[in-house]
Amino acid sequence: MKLAVAAVRNGQKAVVGDGTRVAVPATIAITALMDYDATAIPLAYDRARTHGRKVLNLWMQTVESYSGGVSLSTILDLGCGTGRFSDALATWFEATAIGVDPSRKMLDQARGKATKGAVQYVRGSGEALPLVDCSFDLVFMSMVFHHF
């Protein structure tokens, strides 16, 4: 039986898919609650989540306000999905944006988009990043917490 953990704090009790409370060990493999690869959602994902240039600029200004004015060279777009923010992050900050997502189909959509900035996409999860530790100046996440 495969259980999806809804919320985890190491060593504490957590609620799993069937509502049962179980003890969670200090290390655990967390299964995402949504498997986009088992659906056709990635094909239409962006249509339900468009944000024009004005809203996208507002997002980037907000991120910039939290960056402390530090020059950013590498940004992790964790849970990038279809890459809705990846290119904007790369171009706005004149940095390399690396989008990481567990879904092959979502990454296929991301890779199919035209980009102006330096953007790369990698399959992986936040629990086990397939990247070198301490290699990012900023981590950006949008609409991902409900997947953990």
Secondary structure as UniProt FT lines:
FT   TURN            10..11
FT   STRAND          13..16
FT   TURN            17..18
FT   STRAND          21..23
FT   HELIX           36..38
FT   HELIX           41..44
FT   HELIX           45..48
FT   HELIX           53..66
FT   TURN            67..69
FT   STRAND          74..78
FT   TURN            81..85
FT   HELIX           86..93
FT   STRAND          96..101
FT   HELIX           104..111
FT   STRAND          118..123
FT   TURN            126..127
FT   TURN            133..134
FT   STRAND          138..140
FT   HELIX           145..147
//
